[in-house]
Amino acid sequence: MNTIFSQTRSIFLIATILVVLLTPGTAAAYSNPGISQDPTPIPIGPGMIQPGTLPCDPDQVHGLYFYSQDCEHCMAVLNDLIYPMQNEFGTKLHIRLVEIDYADNYELLIRAEEHYDVSSADRAIPTLFINGEVYIGEDAIRENLRPIVEQGILAGGIPWPDIPGFDPNAIISEENAAASAEICTIDGGDTCDTGAPIYAAYFYQTGCDSCSRVEADLAYLRSKYPTLIVEKYNVYDDAALGIWLAERANRADDFHSPAVFIGTEAYIGEDEIAPAAIETALQCYATEGSPRVWEAFDEEQARSNVQDQFRNMSWLTVVIAGLVDGLNPCAFATLIFFISYLTLSGRKGKEVILVGIAFTLGVFLAYLVIGLGF
């Protein structure tokens, strides 16, 4: 009986090996061990297409990607998405990379945003124009680019975005930029300065998406107004200076990042910080310049003023602020995790409720004593 079973198993193994070797795709894989033969269909568009069924020499999918090398989100999209897709699709994909550090390229971005009715609050980088749509920010581009490109290839291509006065050949890059062309940045010191300087104080916040676009705005304005000198301040490290400048411009209640102060003018928030608005002030100061008004700032006096504001806060304000601060995702996530841990550890329902109340009360009291200055 064992002999018959052994012979049957041997015959089955031999038959399986013959089927594998005689299968065309598998035989090709074994005959070319250095080449990966993946029989899985290539995912293109909503459906699945077998390799080799794409149209011959289809029209290219065209798009414009506006970015800055100083923008981490921009470079992440380039390295993780656009460059790999260009290698994957080859000549079928033609996305022009438009570095906005060049003034002409930045003016093209402004015209494109105006044509596509992009609001001031939505302006940011990176920005992608493709297939009649605009996608702003890393998340939006990551989510939409591949499906658009795949469907565009199947449809026979996507033309260039319809932007007034747009000429693909006029886009400035490192290859075609004049050797003497200078790129002004907001960190460029005095390299672009001539004549009477116009000083501007720029307040930013680390991780602020709109701040990246504001920095691009200021760099563009520096290229047009070389006398503009921008000094950067972190809103957390230099809050007292920002409040002082905001009070000087009668905008103390509005101060937040991003914010730009030039002379007696204040531009606070991405809605106000736009090249067209700031350029009006720069034209006024172009002849005589604008002094570094924050040289009159007394840091000790400012700190004392801030402390006085906290001392004048009532206990009710502190309590309400603590309650509002407690309504945040981190607090809820911590509480849910804590209650789940108690449940898994075998605690009863009444114990879980009592301990949860004690935990919540402890967090509230901690905020309260800190707010009262202890």
C-alpha positions in Angstrom: 0.0 0.0 0.0 2.9 2.3 0.9 4.6 1.5 -2.4 1.5 2.4 -4.4 1.2 5.7 -2.5 4.8 6.5 -3.1 4.6 5.9 -6.8 1.4 8.0 -7.1 3.1 10.9 -5.3 6.2 10.6 -7.6 4.0 10.7 -10.7 2.1 13.7 -9.4 5.4 15.6 -8.7 6.8 14.8 -12.2 3.6 16.0 -13.8 3.6 19.2 -11.8 7.2 20.0 -12.8 6.4 19.4 -16.5 3.4 21.7 -16.4 5.6 24.4 -14.8 8.4 24.1 -17.2 6.1 24.0 -20.3 4.2 27.2 -19.2 5.4 30.0 -21.6 5.7 32.7 -18.9 7.4 30.5 -16.4 9.8 29.1 -19.0 10.8 32.6 -19.9 11.4 33.4 -16.3 13.7 30.5 -15.8 15.5 31.1 -19.1 16.2 34.7 -18.1 16.8 34.6 -14.4 18.0 38.3 -14.3 14.7 39.6 -15.6 11.6 39.7 -13.4 8.6 38.3 -15.3 5.6 39.4 -13.3 2.4 38.1 -14.9 0.3 40.5 -12.8 -1.5 43.0 -15.0 -0.3 46.6 -14.9 -2.8 48.7 -12.9 -3.7 51.6 -15.1 -6.8 53.7 -14.5 -9.9 52.2 -13.0 -9.4 48.9 -14.8 -6.5 46.5 -15.4 -4.5 46.3 -18.6 -2.2 43.5 -19.7 1.4 44.5 -20.5 1.9 45.6 -24.1 -1.6 46.7 -24.7 -1.0 50.5 -24.3 -1.3 52.6 -27.5 1.9 52.9 -29.5 3.5 56.4 -29.1 0.6 58.0 -27.2 0.5 61.7 -26.8 2.2 62.8 -23.6 0.6 63.7 -20.3 1.6 67.2 -19.6 1.6 69.0 -16.2 3.3 71.9 -14.3 4.8 71.3 -10.9 5.7 74.4 -8.9 8.2 73.9 -6.1 11.1 75.2 -4.1 14.2 73.4 -3.1 13.8 74.8 0.4 10.4 73.2 0.8 10.5 69.8 2.4 7.0 68.8 1.2 8.0 69.8 -2.4 11.2 67.7 -2.4 9.3 64.7 -0.8 6.8 64.7 -3.7 9.6 65.0 -6.2 11.7 62.2 -4.8 8.9 59.8 -3.7 6.4 60.3 -6.6 7.3 62.4 -9.6 10.8 61.1 -10.3 9.8 57.4 -9.9 6.7 58.0 -12.1 8.9 59.6 -14.8 11.2 56.6 -14.8 8.2 54.3 -14.9 6.2 56.0 -17.7 9.2 57.4 -19.7 8.2 59.6 -22.6 4.5 59.2 -21.9 4.8 61.6 -18.9 6.0 65.1 -19.2 5.8 67.1 -16.0 7.8 70.3 -16.1 9.4 71.2 -12.9 9.1 74.9 -12.2 11.4 76.2 -9.5 9.7 79.3 -8.1 13.0 80.8 -6.8 13.3 82.4 -10.3 11.2 85.5 -10.6 9.7 84.7 -14.0 8.7 81.2 -12.9 7.0 82.7 -9.8 5.1 85.2 -11.9 3.9 82.2 -14.0 2.6 80.6 -10.8 0.8 83.8 -9.8 -0.9 84.0 -13.3 -1.9 80.3 -13.0 -3.4 80.8 -9.6 -5.4 83.8 -10.8 -6.6 81.8 -13.9 -7.7 78.9 -11.7 -9.3 81.1 -9.1 -7.1 79.9 -6.2 -7.9 81.9 -3.1 -5.2 83.6 -1.0 -6.0 81.3 1.9 -5.4 78.2 -0.3 -2.0 79.3 -1.8 0.8 76.9 -0.8 3.6 74.9 -2.3 4.0 72.4 -3.8 1.3 73.1 -6.5 0.5 70.9 -9.5 -1.5 72.0 -12.5 -2.7 69.1 -14.6 -5.8 68.0 -16.6 -7.6 71.3 -16.1 -7.3 71.0 -12.3 -5.0 72.4 -9.6 -3.7 70.3 -6.7 -2.2 72.1 -3.7 -0.1 70.5 -1.0 1.7 67.2 -0.7 -1.3 65.1 0.3 -3.5 66.3 -2.6 -0.8 65.6 -5.1 0.1 62.2 -3.7 -3.6 61.2 -3.8 -4.4 62.4 -7.3 -1.3 62.4 -9.6 -1.0 58.7 -10.4 -4.7 58.1 -11.3 -4.7 61.2 -13.5 -1.5 60.1 -15.3 -2.7 56.6 -15.9 -6.1 57.6 -17.2 -4.5 60.3 -19.3 -2.2 57.8 -21.0 -5.2 55.6 -21.8 -7.1 58.6 -23.2 -4.2 59.5 -25.6 -2.5 62.3 -23.5 -3.3 65.5 -21.6 -2.4 68.9 -23.0 -0.5 71.6 -21.2 -2.5 73.6 -18.7 -4.4 76.5 -20.2 -2.6 79.4 -18.6 -2.6 82.9 -20.3 0.8 83.7 -21.7 2.2 80.3 -20.9 5.1 79.1 -23.0 6.8 75.8 -21.9 10.1 76.9 -23.5 10.1 80.1 -21.4 10.4 78.2 -18.1 13.7 79.0 -16.4 15.8 76.1 -15.0 19.3 75.6 -13.9 20.2 74.5 -17.4 18.9 77.6 -19.3 19.4 80.3 -16.6 21.9 82.9 -17.4 25.2 82.4 -15.7 25.0 85.9 -14.2 21.4 85.5 -13.0 21.1 85.9 -9.2 18.5 84.2 -7.1 17.5 86.4 -4.1 16.3 84.5 -1.1 15.0 85.9 2.2 18.1 84.5 3.9 20.4 86.1 1.3 21.8 88.7 3.7 23.0 91.8 1.8 23.8 90.0 -1.5 20.9 91.6 -3.3 21.0 95.0 -1.5 21.6 98.3 -3.2 20.6 101.8 -2.2 18.3 102.6 0.8 17.4 99.3 2.5 13.8 98.4 3.3 13.7 96.3 6.4 10.9 93.7 7.0 10.3 91.5 10.0 8.9 88.0 9.1 7.4 85.8 11.8 7.0 82.1 11.0 6.1 78.9 12.7 7.9 75.6 12.2 5.8 73.1 10.3 3.5 75.8 9.0 2.4 75.0 5.4 1.4 78.6 4.6 4.7 79.9 5.9 6.5 78.1 3.0 4.5 80.0 0.5 5.0 83.3 2.3 8.8 82.7 2.1 8.4 82.2 -1.6 6.5 85.4 -1.9 9.2 87.3 0.0 11.9 85.7 -2.1 10.1 86.8 -5.2 9.7 90.4 -3.9 13.4 90.4 -3.1 14.2 89.7 -6.7 12.1 92.7 -7.8 13.2 95.0 -5.0 16.8 94.2 -4.1 16.8 96.7 -1.3 14.4 94.6 0.7 16.0 92.9 3.7 13.9 90.3 5.5 14.7 89.2 9.0 13.1 86.0 10.2 11.8 85.4 13.7 10.2 82.2 15.2 6.9 83.2 16.6 7.5 81.0 19.7 11.0 82.4 20.4 10.2 86.0 19.7 6.5 86.3 20.6 7.1 89.4 22.7 8.7 91.2 19.7 5.8 90.2 17.4 3.2 91.4 19.9 5.1 94.7 20.2 5.1 95.2 16.4 1.5 94.2 16.2 0.6 96.8 18.9 2.6 99.4 17.1 0.4 98.8 14.0 -2.8 98.6 16.0 -3.1 94.9 15.3 -2.4 93.4 18.7 -5.5 91.3 18.8 -4.7 89.7 15.4 -1.1 88.7 15.8 -0.3 85.1 14.7 2.0 83.5 12.1 2.7 84.1 9.4 3.1 87.8 9.8 5.2 90.5 8.0 5.9 94.0 9.3 7.3 96.8 7.1 7.5 100.3 8.5 4.1 101.0 10.0 2.4 98.4 7.9 1.4 94.9 9.2 0.4 91.9 7.1 -0.9 89.1 9.2 -2.1 85.7 7.9 -1.9 84.2 4.4 -4.9 86.2 3.3 -3.0 89.5 3.7 0.5 88.4 2.8 0.5 88.4 -1.0 3.0 90.0 -3.4 0.5 92.5 -4.8 -0.3 93.8 -1.3 3.2 94.0 0.0 4.5 95.5 -3.2 2.4 98.6 -2.6 4.3 99.3 0.6 7.6 98.5 -1.1 6.9 101.1 -3.8 6.2 103.7 -1.2 9.5 103.0 0.6 11.6 102.4 -2.6 13.2 105.9 -2.6 14.0 106.5 1.0 13.8 103.0 2.4 12.3 101.8 5.7 14.2 101.7 9.0 14.6 98.7 11.2 11.9 99.9 13.5 12.3 97.0 16.0 15.6 98.4 17.2 13.5 100.5 19.6 12.1 97.3 21.1 12.8 96.9 24.8 12.8 93.1 25.5 12.7 93.5 29.3 9.8 95.9 29.1 7.9 93.6 26.7 8.4 90.6 29.0 7.1 92.6 31.9 4.0 93.6 29.8 3.3 90.0 28.9 3.6 89.0 32.6 1.2 91.8 33.6 -1.3 90.5 31.0 -1.2 87.1 32.7 -1.5 88.6 36.2 -4.6 90.4 35.1 -6.3 87.2 34.0 -9.1 86.2 36.3 -9.3 82.7 37.7 -12.5 82.1 35.7 -10.5 82.8 32.5 -7.9 80.2 33.5 -10.6 77.6 34.3 -12.3 78.2 30.9 -9.0 78.1 29.1 -8.1 74.8 30.8 -11.5 73.3 29.8 -11.1 74.4 26.2 -7.5 73.1 26.0 -8.8 69.7 27.4 -11.0 69.4 24.3 -8.3 68.1 21.9 -7.7 64.8 20.1 -4.6 64.0 22.2 -6.5 64.2 25.5 -9.3 62.0 24.1 -6.9 59.4 22.7 -5.0 59.2 26.0 -8.2 58.8 28.0 -9.5 56.1 25.6 -6.2 54.2 25.8 -6.2 54.5 29.6 -9.7 53.2 30.0 -9.0 50.3 27.5 -5.9 49.4 29.6 -8.0 49.3 32.8 -10.7 47.1 31.0 -8.1 44.6 29.7 -6.5 44.4 33.2 -9.7 43.1 34.6 -11.1 46.2 36.3 -14.8 46.3 36.8 -17.1 48.9 35.2 -17.4 51.0 38.4 -13.7 51.0 39.0 -13.0 52.1 35.4 -15.4 55.0 35.8 -14.0 56.1 39.1 -10.4 55.9 37.9 -11.2 57.6 34.6 -12.8 60.5 36.6 -9.8 60.7 38.8 -7.5 60.8 35.8 -9.5 63.5 34.1 -9.6 65.6 37.3 -5.9 65.2 37.7 -5.2 66.5 34.2 -7.5 69.5 34.8 -5.9 70.4 38.1 -2.4 70.2 36.5 -3.5 72.7 33.9 -5.2 74.8 36.5 -2.2 75.2 38.9 0.1 75.9 35.9 -2.3 78.6 34.7 -2.4 80.2 38.2 1.4 80.5 38.1 2.5 77.7 40.4 
